[in-house]
């Protein structure tokens, strides 16, 4: 049996359609996942609030995307700045 991802969609019921609820579930899973720290490279970065990310190991706090620490536009800007 496969494991279902937990989601906070309990209050939505059958409304809004399956595709919208699937997108929300993916966004929530991405926001609560642990990411690698750009300073110490350990996988301990968590979202502290919308757009703010903090490493629990080294204490590094940085701005990023709302649901992921890096955005596609930020990656492009970083490459062009070099």
Buried (B, 14 or more C-beta within 10 A) or exposed (E): EEEEEEBEBEEEEEEEEEEEBEEBBEBBEBBEBEBEBBBBEEEBBBBEEEBEBBBEBBEBEBEBBEBBBBBEEBEEEEEEEE
